[in-house]
């Protein structure tokens, strides 16, 4: 099963609605919000900054950026009309934010247009992320900032012991939803190759034990992927989902993904 985000315009409408819900569920999680605010605080936003949120999805990060100090304008770009429709609905009362359809690998903007380009959990879904970084470099003004935040998805785990059946859900959901689970480990070299000067690279641990709303969506999608591939039947998929919820009810649930953020500059 290929990463649906990699060719999002061809995804079944029912799957798109699941992804819309998952994106907003993740964005609302307090720990995810804290991670966003942490790496935003490391960006030097100039006065009246113009920001591009590349691969904006439903616009949750764009909405946060629109209210950040010194930000005058935010443009969110995404190839999915469905995501953009939801993004516009949720940001209807945000005057300094607009959304446009487009591909991060071929940005419809002139050279030196933005003060900041951000890729938030986007690059891991892009076939050929090098091209997206080159485009970010082109549209940034001299001394502009690149910010990337993504999952080190090879660390995804739900196991609480050896041979844990929920670990199969972790492996399956990442295989089904991510183009490159190893992307963040190559990010510094990719950014330097695109011409950027590195400023910082940080790790952010994300764990859920109680009320694991977002990680339960990953377990569900992993179980469904295993069933869709014929690895297990639908009864077993439902049993895996039920086991995850039993652990929540009994105070035994554990899920973890490491994330990483990169801040870099375009030289003067």
N, C-alpha and C positions, 0 to 999 in steps of 0.2 A: 504494500500500500504506500503510494508516494505521499510526501508532505503536501497537504492540501493548500497551504499558504504559498507554495512555490508556483502554483498556477491557479490562483484563487478565483479567477473569473470563470473557470470551468467546473467549480465545485457545486454539487447538488444543493438546491436551496435549503433543504432540511438540515444538511450538515452545516451550511453557513449560519443558520440560526443558532445551532449548538455552539459554534465558534464565537458568535457575537456574545452570547451569554457567558461563555468561559472568559473572554477578554475582560468583560466588565466585572465579573466575579473576582478575577485576579487583581484588577486595578483597585477594587474596594478593600482588599485585604490590608489590615493595618501594617503588617511587616513589609508588604510590597510598597506601600506608601512611604514608609520610613526609608527604604532603600532608595526610592526615587529622590526623596528630599535630601538624602545624604550626598548623592553624586551631583544633584543640581547645585548644592552649596559649594562644590569644588569648581564650578564654572564661573569664570569672570565675565559676567554679563555687562557689556557696555551700556551707557545710557541709550534709551530708545532702541533697544536691540530688536533685530528682525531675525526670527527663528524659523527653521524648517524642521518639521517632524516627519522624517521619511519612513514610510511604512506605518502610518499612524493608526491603522485599524479603526476601531470605534471612537478614537479620539480622546481616550482617557488621559494620556500623557500630554496631549496638546492642551487640554483644559487646564491641567496643572500649570503648564508653562505659561499660559495666557495670564495667569494671576501672579506670576513670579516678579519680584522686584526688578525694575529696569527694562522689562520686556514690553515693547510697544506693539509688536505684531507677531502672530504665529500663523504659519501656513502648514497644514497637515496634508500630506499627499499619500495616496494609496491606490492600488490598481482595482480594488473591489468596489463596485457601485453600491453593493449591499452594505458593506462596512461604512462607506461614506454617507449613505442615507441615515444610518443610525448615528453617526458622528454629528451630522448637522442637526438632527433632532435633539440630541443631548446637549449641544452647545448653542442652542437657539438664542440664549440670552447672554452670550459672550461676544461683545462687540469687536474685540481685537483678534478674532480667530476666524479663519476660513479654511475650507477643505476643497481639494482639487484632485481629480483623477490623474494618475500617472505612475510611472515605473521609476524606482530609485536608480536604476542603471542607465536611465536616459531622461534626466530631469529637464522639464520644460522651462528652465529659467536661465537668464543670462549669467555670464561670468561675474564673480564678485558681488552677488546679490544679498547674501545672508551673513549675519554675525555668528550664528551658531547653526550647525546641522547635527541633529540627534537621530540615532538609530536605537530605538528601545525595543528589545526582543524582536528585532526585525532581521538582522543580517544572517542569523542562523537559518532562515527560511529562503534566502536569496541564492539561486544558482549563479555563481560568479560574483561573490561579494566584492572582489577586487574592483570590478567596474563601478559598483555603487560607491565605494570609497574614492575612486578617481573622480566621479561626478560630484561627490561632496566637496572634494578639494577644489574643483573648478568653480562651484557656485559660492564658495566662501570668500569673504573679503580677506585681504592680507591681515594677518594676526587674528583671523577668525578661529573659532573653536569647533572641534569635532568631539562629540560625546557619544559613546557607545555603551549600551547596557544589554547584556545577554546572559542566557543560562549556560553554565558549563554542564550541559545535559548528560554527559557521560557519568556524572555523579548522582543522577536521579535514583532514589531508592525508597522502597517501602518495607524493606526486610527488617524483622526483629529477631532473626536467627538464621542459621544455615538452612539452605534449601526451602526458603520461604516462598510459597506459591504466588504471593503478591508481587514478588520481584519480577516474575514473568510479565505482569502488567506494566511495570516500570520500563522494561526493555521494549515491550511492544508499543507503548504509547510514544516513546521517543523515536522509534523506528518509523512510526506512522505519521508523526507530526513535525519532525525536524529534518531539514535538509542536511545539516552538518552538526552532529552532536559535539564535535571537537573544536568548533569555531573559535571560542574564546581563548583557547590555548595558542592560537595563531594570530590573535588580534594585534598584539604589538608589532609583529613583523609585517603584517598586512598594512597597518597604518603607516609605518615607516616607508614601505615600498611605494605607497601612494603619495609620499612627499611630506607627510606630517612629522612634526617634532613632538615626541612623547612628553607629557607632563606628569601623569600618574596612572597607575593601573592597580585596582583594588578588588578584593574578593568580598562577597556579601553572602553569608550563609542564610538560607531560608528553610526553616523547619516548621511543620505543623504537627501538633499532637492532639489538642482539643479543638473542636469546631474546624476541622480541616476541609472547609467548603471547596477551595480550589483544588487541592490534591485529590479529593474524592472524584472530581470531574476527570482527572487524569487516569485514575484507576478504572473508572467506568469506560473511558475511551480505549484504554489498553485492553480490557477484557473484551470489548466489542471488536477490536482489531484482531485479537487472537481467534475469536469465533469467525470473523469474516475471512480470515486466511485458512480456515479449516483446521487449525491447530487444536481447538477444543470445540465442543458443541455449545449451543446457547444455554443449556442448563448449567454447564460448568461456568460459563461467563457470569450468569446471574449468581452462582454460588460464590465466585470471587468478589463480586460487588457486595454481597451480603456479609462475607467475612470481613471486609474492610469496615463496614458499618458496625459489626459486632465489636471489633476492636475499639472503635470510637466509644460505643456505649459502655464497654468494660474498662475504659481508660488505658488501653494497650496500643493505641494507634501511634505510628511514627512515619513521617514522610519527610524527605529532605532533597533539596536541589541547591547546589552552589551557583551563585550568580557572580558576574564580574563587571566592573565598569572601567572604561578607558577614557581619559581626557587627553586630547592632543591639540596642537596648534598648527595652523598654516603659517609658515614663516612670512615675515614682512617682505 
